[in-house]
Amino acid sequence: MIDLRLLREDPDRVRASQRARGEDVALVDALLSADERRRSSGVRFDELRNEQKQLGKLIPKASADEKAELLKQAEQLKADVKSADAERDAADAETQELLLRLGNLVHPDVPVGGEEDFVTLETHGTIRDFGAEGFEPKDHLELGQLLGAIDVERGAKVSGSRFYFLTGVGALLELALVNAAIAQATEAGFTPMLTPALVRPQSMAGTGFLGQAAQDVYHLDKDDLYLVGTSEVALAAYHMDEIIDAERLPLRYAGFSPCFRREAGSHGKDTKGIFRVHQFDKVEMFSYVAPEDSEAEHQRLLAWEKQWLTSLELPFRVIDVASGDLGSSAARKFDCEAWIPTQGKYRELTSTSDCTEFQSRRLSIRLRDGKQVKPLATLNGTLCAVPRTIVAILENHQLPDGSVRVPEVLRPYLGGREVLEPVSR
């Protein structure tokens, strides 16, 4: 959530942020009104309580005639205090409910617009000219079947659409990717973490995934637990309700977990293969930093993502995501999109978001700097979303006979294998 003090001091900035996101601007005024009622009812409650205490001191000293009148006043004050208390609680609850619906403040440098209004910041690598090489590229599903690596038919039979099996070298390729990604993260100073896939409502809500993203989340009604769509949720909630000494920052974690997404609203999109699925594994970077260091940390996370994709020898571009395409927690987001030959376009492989103090306020995570205690900043960045990375590797590194060249960074994790060979010629 945002700082209420900032809302009071500069409501136009918050309105502009809501407008840039394409979200309800009237929410700002409703929140200002609720906050004013919360504060005024709080003052009224304090005044009545003080009056009640003063009256309580007079009653024992009063004469019999005076005491009767004072007791009558005390009864009325008791009712007034109870009413003021209820009014204060109601206004506070309304303020908190509205505050939780408000997205993070959009960074002033974020391009304004919808999904297609991003700005391309960088382009890396060379797109292969398969025509010049004399063959038509196969898509990842055909390659995966030739290699005995991907089985979507049995995935659908067992679990339904958008599920899959990774088999043989497909399973080995996932393990190689995960191990190589964790190795890079560890070398960069991240603490490796295996995180829970099920979290409580306060963890999911605290990271901002029960707002606009709620339709994409799996909920277990019987247990009131949520399946995470990213280990960001567990990593953000890891220090919930804690105060962290400033000298311990930055704290950096690399979480590995299964991820579950309903993919609501994606009907008809990427139905072939394993690009858009309901369950996948991912290595996620997560940082806790002082608020003034969040922009620099965002650039560091992006640099680690670029290092990873470069090590996989993939052509990719970096985009500055437009305001209307930001998640509610993100003040700014950069995506790295790899070239997918058979689609003839760049597709998202990694994403990194600066969430500033938004999540830490909701999760009550603070830093202690001397005598000062204040919210800190949280950031997240995908290092390796496994299925999409497999798609990009298979298609970009394929050879005319259906085999696939293994990037050098993965070879130590595949027993030195340089090429993945079809299971049958």
Secondary structure, 3 states (H helix, E strand, C coil): CCCHHHHHHCHHHHHHHHHHHCCCCHHHHHHHHHHHHHHHHHHHHHHHHHHHHHHHHHHHHCCHHHHHHHHHHHHHHHHHHHHHHHHHHHHHHHHHHHHHHCCCCCCCCCCCCCHHHCEEEEEECCCCCHHHHCCCCCCHHHHHHHCCCEEHHHHHHHHCCCCCEECCHHHHHHHHHHHHHHHHHHHCCCEEEECCCEECHHHHHHCCCCCCCHHHCEEECCCCEEECCCCHHHHHHCCCCCEEEHHHCCEEEEEEEEEECCCCCCCCCCCCCCCCCCEEEEEEEEEEECHHHHHHHHHHHHHHHHHHHHHCCCCEEEEECCHHHCCCCCCEEEEEEEEECCCCEEEEEEEEEECCCHHHHHHCCEEEECCEEEECEEEEEEEEEHHHHHHHHHHHCECCCCCEECCHHHHHHHCCCCEECCCCC
